[in-house]
Amino acid sequence: MKKIALSLGILATFWLNAQSIKTTIDLVNVKNDKVAVTMEFPKMKSGDIKFHFPKTVPGTYSVDDYGRFVEGIKFFDNKGKEIAFTKVNDNTYSLKNAQNLSKITYLVNDSFDDEMDTSKHKAVFSPSGTDIEEGKIYLINTHGFIGYIDNMQDVPYQLIIQKPTDFYGTTALVDQDKSESTDTFTLANYAKVTDSPLMYTKPDYITFNAGGMDLVLGVYSPTGKYKAADFKDNLEKMVIAQKKFLGDMNTNKKYAIMLYLSGGEGPQIKGFGALEHHESTSVVLPEMMPKEAIDKTITDVVSHEFFHTVNPLKTHSEEIHYFDYADPKMSQHLWMYEGGTEYFANLFQIQEGLITKNEFLQRMSEKIANSKNYNDTMPFTVMSKNVLKDEYKDQYRNVYEKGALLAMCLDIELRKLSNGEMGYRDMIRKLSQRFGENKPFKDDQLVDELVAVTGYPQVKDFYNKYISGSEPTPYEKYLSMVGVEIKKQETPPIFWFIKDPNQTGYNDKNNTFVFDESSALSPFAKSIGFKATDEVVALDGKTINIQNVQAFIDYSKTIKEGQNVTVTILRNNTKMELKGKAILDKMTMESLQFKSSPTAEEQKLQNQWLTGKK
């Protein structure tokens, strides 16, 4: 019996390889910062085909056109002869009479080197991008390296990575060969390919078990400032708390974290954050961050990505389940996929004792303030469905602000209705049980499903008013139910480039102040034609460096209303000056605080909300 089983296993492997798309990524023979990729195909069923690279991928919500990083593409038949093709756009190639197509070869450039030049195309978000630095690091978000043929997305892929023998690949995938020079992986389909990032570098990784789940953390620190072991204790504590918070909603037995720290002589990038996958996440942060700040970011950001294993990776609509990489159709429900996940990333920390009650309130207060930088009357479902369009994409970042607040208010609403017996987490658990990874719901029927799993028709009223409707969310009303009040205070007039100075960052390579693309500009910045993507080099000739940042800020505080001001900026790596008269801006600061004398009902609901206990 054992011999028969072994023989069948060999035949099965042979059959799989014969019917799979063999894709080889060569990390050994890298030339001019380009990696060669070869794709070999089983026999075609159709003579006319289209070969694509993704226009966008799940979890990014932006048009990135990964095909623009590909060059020298060639198509070959089974006799080694080149096949003519038509390039339809950056991502798509059309071939006629290609039933004998056997192989495609091409070179891939990385996105990191292109990130600071936004003159032709918006930069790819770094954690969903690619980096090729020979002898140092290869960040392989597979959607940036591997394409697919229409109607062959469900064909298995055999992925072979040819690598330097002294490099290690951090990934959730299981290597199927023992060679030191190649790693071989089998993936069920193209969706699994794009769900499986890898990071190759000199070995710096740790593996451990936390909460019954095996983790691998791989770290790339260009100057050697950090090691993977530096982050183990914090990561272990976080994962144990997350697994406890999720309970049976999470079934992951393994998870991989690829932590890329940007710095040294490496590429200049700005898209810090993370991108989720079923069994892994790719994280990009600046190496200059103190360890305590990286630990906090891992807790906040990596936890967010891990919570995506529940939603939307295992509970989602048809638009996500049958994702069209070439012509994506977006779901209406970013309020839940991203907003609800962001809420979880904060809620679990208070419920599992990682932060205090006041710290949790401070976070929600900041989200209320940040949400005011966006259109508060734009229906979230409309923005979400159209997020790839120019008139809506600038509102996307509100999913992490108002989206999380919507989940918070719905949590309080459910607890109020159920006398504390049910909250947002319970609703998502029931939704995941009703559907799951392989059973999508219909996008326009989600609210009916939420009513069905909760038993409360009031959920539909909430949804119609604040999520699909244009009515601003009454935070004060909901927070009052849990014994929290909003305190308002007007700040003295200030001079700065964005409305919230706390959203200012520092670029240590250029010695400039930088801002998030979604930052709301101050009245002065708008008056001189300043853009959120501009970098501030100097103010009235006073330059910035890490030693004199405070002196620069102190000078800005001396500027008077109407004073002539010159701002030196970098725009697309070109230095220029913007001039105008100073406009000082007032802000009304809102902060949340617990009521000194809440009612018994408010106190009870507050305790249930912040502890998760019934």
SVG drawing of the C-alpha trace seen along z (x, -y; Angstrom):
<svg xmlns="http://www.w3.org/2000/svg" viewBox="-36 -92 62 94">
<polyline fill="none" stroke="black" stroke-width="0.4" points="0.0,0.0 2.8,-2.4 4.4,-1.8 1.2,-2.4 0.5,-5.6 4.0,-6.8 3.6,-6.0 0.3,-7.8 1.9,-10.8 4.7,-10.9 2.0,-10.7 0.0,-13.4 3.0,-15.6 3.9,-15.0 0.3,-15.7 0.2,-18.9 3.5,-20.2 2.3,-19.3 -0.9,-21.2 0.5,-24.2 2.0,-27.5 5.7,-27.2 7.0,-30.6 10.7,-31.3 11.9,-34.5 15.7,-34.8 17.3,-36.6 20.8,-35.4 21.4,-37.0 20.2,-40.5 21.3,-43.1 20.8,-46.9 18.4,-46.5 16.1,-44.3 14.9,-40.7 14.2,-38.2 10.9,-36.3 10.0,-33.3 6.5,-31.8 5.9,-28.4 2.3,-27.4 0.4,-24.1 -1.3,-23.8 -3.7,-26.7 -7.4,-26.0 -7.9,-29.2 -6.0,-30.7 -6.8,-34.4 -5.6,-35.4 -5.0,-38.3 -2.1,-38.4 -2.4,-40.8 -0.5,-42.4 -2.7,-43.7 -4.2,-47.2 -4.8,-47.1 -4.9,-44.4 -7.1,-43.7 -6.4,-45.8 -4.8,-48.8 -7.8,-50.6 -5.7,-52.5 -4.8,-52.3 -1.2,-51.2 -0.7,-49.6 2.0,-47.1 2.6,-46.3 4.4,-49.7 7.4,-48.2 7.8,-45.4 10.0,-45.7 11.4,-43.4 8.4,-41.1 8.5,-38.3 6.1,-35.5 7.3,-32.1 5.6,-29.1 6.4,-25.5 9.2,-25.6 10.9,-28.6 9.7,-31.0 8.5,-34.5 4.8,-35.2 3.6,-38.7 1.5,-40.6 -0.2,-43.9 0.3,-46.0 -3.2,-47.2 -2.1,-49.3 0.5,-49.2 -1.0,-46.0 -2.4,-44.1 -1.1,-42.3 -3.2,-40.7 -2.2,-37.7 -3.9,-36.2 -3.7,-32.5 -1.6,-31.8 -2.8,-28.3 0.9,-27.2 2.0,-29.7 4.6,-28.0 6.6,-30.6 6.7,-34.3 9.9,-36.1 10.3,-39.7 12.3,-41.9 10.8,-43.6 11.9,-46.9 11.1,-47.7 8.5,-50.3 10.6,-51.7 13.0,-53.5 10.1,-55.2 8.2,-56.2 9.4,-59.8 8.6,-60.7 4.9,-61.3 5.0,-63.4 3.6,-60.6 1.9,-58.3 0.9,-58.2 3.4,-56.2 2.7,-52.6 2.0,-52.2 5.3,-50.9 4.0,-47.7 2.3,-46.7 5.4,-47.6 8.6,-45.9 12.3,-46.4 15.3,-45.0 18.7,-45.7 21.3,-43.2 23.1,-41.5 20.9,-43.2 17.1,-42.8 14.4,-41.6 10.9,-42.5 8.6,-40.4 5.0,-41.4 4.1,-38.8 1.5,-40.9 4.4,-43.1 6.3,-40.2 3.8,-37.7 1.0,-38.0 -1.9,-35.9 -3.9,-34.9 -7.6,-35.4 -9.6,-32.3 -6.5,-30.7 -6.6,-32.4 -7.7,-29.1 -4.8,-27.1 -2.2,-26.2 1.2,-28.0 4.5,-26.4 6.7,-29.2 10.4,-28.7 12.7,-31.3 16.3,-31.1 18.2,-32.8 21.7,-33.4 22.6,-30.5 23.2,-32.8 19.7,-34.4 16.6,-33.5 13.1,-33.9 10.5,-35.1 7.1,-33.9 4.1,-31.9 4.6,-29.5 6.2,-26.1 9.3,-25.4 9.1,-22.0 12.7,-21.4 15.8,-21.1 18.2,-23.0 20.1,-26.0 19.8,-27.8 16.1,-27.4 12.8,-27.6 9.8,-25.9 6.2,-26.6 2.9,-25.3 0.0,-27.7 -3.6,-26.8 -4.4,-29.7 -3.5,-33.3 -5.4,-34.7 -3.2,-32.6 -0.1,-33.9 -1.0,-37.5 -1.8,-36.5 1.7,-35.3 4.5,-37.9 8.1,-37.0 11.1,-38.9 14.6,-37.6 17.7,-38.9 20.6,-37.8 19.0,-35.7 17.5,-37.7 14.4,-36.1 12.8,-34.4 10.1,-31.8 7.9,-31.1 4.4,-30.1 2.0,-32.5 -1.6,-31.8 -1.4,-28.4 -0.2,-30.0 3.3,-29.6 4.9,-33.0 7.9,-33.9 9.2,-37.5 11.8,-38.4 13.5,-41.8 15.6,-43.8 17.5,-46.6 19.9,-48.2 22.4,-49.6 22.0,-46.6 20.4,-48.9 17.7,-46.3 17.4,-42.5 14.3,-40.4 14.8,-39.3 14.4,-42.9 10.7,-42.8 9.8,-39.3 8.5,-40.2 6.1,-42.9 4.9,-40.9 4.3,-37.8 2.3,-39.9 0.2,-41.4 -0.6,-38.2 -1.7,-36.4 -4.0,-39.4 -5.4,-39.3 -6.1,-35.6 -7.9,-35.9 -10.0,-38.8 -11.0,-37.0 -11.6,-33.6 -13.0,-31.2 -13.2,-33.9 -9.5,-33.3 -8.3,-29.8 -4.8,-30.7 -2.2,-28.2 0.7,-30.2 1.5,-33.8 4.5,-35.5 5.6,-39.1 8.0,-40.7 9.4,-43.9 11.3,-46.1 13.0,-49.1 13.8,-51.9 17.0,-53.8 20.8,-53.9 21.7,-54.2 18.6,-52.4 15.7,-53.8 13.9,-56.9 10.3,-55.9 7.4,-57.4 4.5,-54.9 4.9,-53.5 2.4,-51.0 1.4,-47.4 -0.6,-45.3 -2.7,-42.3 -2.8,-38.7 -4.5,-35.5 -1.3,-34.2 1.1,-37.1 1.7,-40.8 4.4,-43.0 5.3,-46.0 7.5,-49.0 8.7,-51.5 11.6,-54.0 14.7,-52.5 15.3,-55.9 12.2,-55.2 13.1,-54.4 12.4,-50.8 9.6,-51.9 7.9,-53.6 8.3,-50.5 6.9,-48.3 3.8,-50.6 3.4,-50.7 3.6,-46.9 0.9,-46.7 -1.3,-49.2 -0.5,-48.5 0.3,-44.8 -2.7,-44.0 -4.9,-45.8 -3.5,-43.6 -4.0,-40.5 -7.6,-41.4 -8.1,-41.4 -7.9,-37.6 -11.5,-37.9 -12.7,-40.7 -12.6,-40.9 -10.3,-37.9 -12.8,-35.5 -16.0,-37.6 -16.5,-39.5 -18.7,-40.4 -18.6,-39.0 -16.5,-41.9 -13.7,-40.7 -14.2,-37.0 -14.2,-37.2 -11.6,-40.0 -10.9,-41.4 -7.3,-42.4 -7.5,-44.0 -10.8,-45.9 -11.6,-45.9 -15.1,-46.4 -15.0,-47.8 -17.3,-46.9 -19.5,-49.4 -18.2,-48.3 -14.9,-49.8 -16.6,-51.1 -16.5,-47.5 -13.4,-46.0 -11.1,-48.8 -13.1,-50.9 -14.3,-47.9 -10.8,-46.4 -9.2,-49.6 -11.7,-49.7 -10.8,-46.2 -7.1,-47.2 -7.9,-49.7 -10.7,-48.0 -8.7,-44.8 -5.9,-46.9 -8.3,-48.3 -10.2,-45.1 -7.0,-43.0 -5.3,-45.6 -2.6,-46.8 -3.7,-50.5 -5.6,-52.4 -9.2,-53.8 -7.9,-57.3 -5.5,-56.2 -8.3,-54.6 -10.5,-57.7 -7.5,-59.8 -7.3,-57.6 -11.0,-57.9 -10.7,-61.7 -7.9,-61.9 -10.0,-60.0 -12.9,-62.4 -10.5,-65.3 -8.9,-63.7 -12.3,-62.8 -13.1,-66.5 -10.5,-66.8 -12.8,-64.9 -16.3,-65.3 -18.6,-64.3 -21.7,-64.2 -20.4,-61.9 -22.1,-58.5 -19.5,-56.0 -21.0,-53.4 -20.7,-55.7 -17.1,-56.7 -16.2,-53.0 -17.8,-51.8 -16.1,-54.6 -12.8,-54.8 -10.6,-54.3 -12.1,-57.4 -10.4,-60.8 -13.3,-62.5 -13.5,-60.0 -10.0,-58.6 -8.9,-61.6 -11.6,-60.5 -10.2,-57.0 -8.1,-57.6 -11.3,-58.5 -11.9,-54.8 -9.4,-54.7 -11.0,-57.6 -14.7,-57.9 -14.9,-54.2 -13.6,-53.2 -15.9,-55.7 -18.9,-54.2 -18.0,-50.8 -17.6,-52.3 -21.0,-53.9 -22.6,-50.8 -20.9,-48.8 -22.5,-51.2 -25.9,-51.0 -25.9,-47.2 -24.9,-47.2 -27.7,-49.7 -30.3,-47.6 -29.2,-44.3 -28.6,-45.5 -24.9,-44.8 -25.4,-41.3 -24.2,-42.0 -21.6,-44.3 -19.9,-44.9 -17.5,-41.9 -20.4,-39.6 -22.1,-40.8 -19.0,-40.2 -18.6,-36.7 -22.1,-35.8 -21.6,-37.2 -18.4,-35.1 -20.3,-32.0 -23.1,-32.8 -20.7,-33.2 -17.0,-32.5 -14.0,-32.5 -15.6,-30.6 -19.1,-32.0 -19.4,-35.7 -22.4,-37.9 -24.1,-40.1 -22.8,-43.7 -26.1,-45.4 -27.6,-43.0 -25.2,-43.3 -27.4,-45.5 -30.2,-42.9 -27.7,-40.2 -26.6,-42.3 -30.2,-42.7 -30.6,-38.9 -27.5,-38.0 -28.2,-40.6 -32.0,-40.4 -32.2,-44.2 -34.0,-46.2 -32.5,-49.3 -29.2,-48.4 -30.8,-49.2 -31.8,-52.6 -28.2,-53.3 -26.9,-52.1 -29.3,-54.1 -28.6,-57.3 -24.9,-57.3 -23.2,-54.7 -25.2,-54.8 -26.8,-58.2 -25.4,-61.7 -26.2,-62.4 -23.1,-63.2 -22.6,-60.7 -23.7,-62.1 -20.7,-61.1 -21.7,-63.1 -25.1,-61.2 -23.5,-57.7 -20.6,-58.5 -22.9,-60.0 -24.6,-56.6 -21.4,-55.2 -20.6,-58.0 -18.3,-60.0 -18.5,-63.7 -16.9,-65.9 -14.9,-68.9 -14.3,-71.7 -11.5,-74.3 -10.3,-76.9 -6.6,-77.2 -4.7,-80.5 -4.1,-81.3 -1.1,-79.5 0.9,-79.6 1.6,-76.2 1.3,-74.4 -1.4,-71.9 -4.4,-72.3 -3.1,-69.8 0.6,-70.3 0.7,-66.9 0.5,-65.3 3.9,-66.7 6.7,-64.2 10.5,-64.6 12.5,-63.4 16.0,-62.8 17.5,-62.4 16.3,-65.7 16.1,-67.5 12.6,-68.5 9.1,-68.5 6.7,-66.1 3.0,-65.5 0.5,-62.7 -1.2,-63.2 -4.5,-63.3 -3.5,-66.1 -5.8,-69.1 -4.0,-72.2 -4.0,-75.4 -5.6,-78.5 -2.1,-79.9 -0.9,-76.8 -3.9,-76.9 -3.3,-80.6 0.2,-80.1 -0.6,-76.9 1.2,-74.5 0.4,-70.8 0.3,-68.1 3.0,-66.2 5.4,-69.1 8.4,-69.0 9.3,-72.1 13.0,-72.9 13.0,-76.4 10.9,-79.2 12.1,-82.7 15.5,-81.2 15.7,-79.3 16.5,-75.7 15.6,-72.5 17.8,-69.8 17.3,-67.3 19.3,-69.5 17.4,-72.7 13.8,-71.5 12.7,-73.3 14.3,-76.5 12.5,-76.3 9.1,-75.7 9.9,-78.6 10.5,-80.9 7.1,-79.9 5.4,-80.9 6.7,-84.5 5.1,-85.1 2.3,-87.6 -1.0,-87.8 -0.4,-89.4 3.5,-89.1 5.2,-88.4 6.5,-84.8 8.7,-82.7 8.5,-79.0 11.1,-76.9 9.9,-73.5 10.8,-70.3 8.1,-69.3 8.9,-66.2 12.6,-66.6 12.7,-70.2 13.4,-73.1 11.1,-76.1 9.8,-79.0 6.2,-79.9 5.4,-83.4 2.4,-85.0 1.0,-86.8 0.7,-84.8 -2.7,-83.6 -3.0,-82.4 -5.5,-79.6 -7.6,-78.8 -8.6,-75.3 -11.3,-74.1 -9.8,-71.2 -12.2,-68.5 -11.2,-65.9 -13.1,-63.1 -13.4,-62.6 -15.3,-60.3 -18.2,-62.0 -17.5,-62.6 -21.0,-61.5 -22.3,-59.0 -25.7,-57.4 -25.8,-53.8 -27.0,-52.8 -24.2,-54.8 -21.6,-53.3 -22.8,-49.7 -22.8,-50.2 -19.3,-51.8 -18.0,-48.8 -19.4,-46.3 -18.1,-48.4 -14.5,-48.7 -14.2,-45.2 -16.2,-43.2 -17.9,-41.4 -21.7,-41.0"/>
</svg>
